[in-house]
Amino acid sequence: MAPSREQLLETTKLFIDGMSEFTPESVVRVCSPNCTHRLLPATLKAAPSSTNAEYAGFVGLLGAAMPAFHLRVAEGHEPVVDEAARRVSVYAKSRSETAVGLYENEYVWVLTMSEDGTEVDDVFEFPDSLYTNEWLPKLVKAAEEATKK
């Protein structure tokens, strides 16, 4: 039996809360051990997929330049839930004061949950590609410089 809508939304809320904490541990807290993270579209030239450890490491690096990251469901846009597929799609916005200025982005996150709906098995993250292509190199550079100090 598929998990309930309420269970899928609760796991989605926990995922978003973990992203807003923005620590290596928090961003994978509700992810299953074999969860796959994908950053799309291909124009971002990101790795085709990452493990929890790889994703947590990336967040750990960015954390040096983004000490506070806030992710929220965009106002007026309720998550779309497919109970049979155990999938939730969310239009979200982020905000962060960074070492290189104010970062504000928007995303579509597609989360596929475990059989019982309590863990995330698969993450598709679609950020605004134009904005991300402009900002990600600056953030990575700032984070690498901060970790050298």
ZIJO-V563802 format. One record per helix or strand. SS is the DSSP state (hx for helix, st for strand). FROM is the first residue (numbers start at 1). TO is the last residue. Records with the same first field share a line. If there is no record, write none. Layout:
SS: FROM-TO ; FROM-TO
This chain:
hx: 5-21 ; 26-28 ; 42-44 ; 52-62 ; 129-148
st: 31-40 ; 50-50 ; 68-73 ; 80-82 ; 87-98 ; 101-113 ; 120-127
